[in-house]
Every structure is written in structure tokens, then in C-alpha cells.
């Protein structure tokens, strides 16, 4: 499902469900997916870690690079 969708890196949520939320605009900190109507906030991004907060519930997803 998701591997066939377009994710957009933006300054705020652009998906239909979250676009009217009053989150602060931050340069390139949001990942939106219009087709699934989902949005995540990038909490941390570096060479080893990606942490995302799901805007609808605030759940956190953290991914670590496997070497």
C-alpha cells in the first residue's frame, strides 16, 4: 500500500484530515500522504535515526539504521 504512494515533505500537514490543524509551520518538518490522509512530524533525523510523530494521535515511530 504505502510503497505505491507519494509522500510530500512540507512546512505543515497538507493531507485533507490534518490541513486545518493549527500546528506551527516549520521548514520541511512534515511528511504528508494525501492518498492515505496521513501526516507525520519529523522529531529527529540524522544518519542513524528517524523519529516521527503521527499527527492524528501523537504516537511516535522511531527507526534505527541497521549496519
MORADA-V407187 format. One record per run of one state. SS is the DSSP state (H for helix, E for strand, - for the rest). FROM is the first residue (numbers start at 1). LEN is the number of residues. Records with the same first field share a line. If there is no record, write none. Layout:
SS = FROM-LEN + FROM-LEN
//
This chain:
- = 1-1 + 5-3 + 11-19 + 34-4 + 46-3 + 55-5 + 65-3
H = 2-3
E = 8-3 + 30-4 + 38-8 + 49-6 + 60-5
//
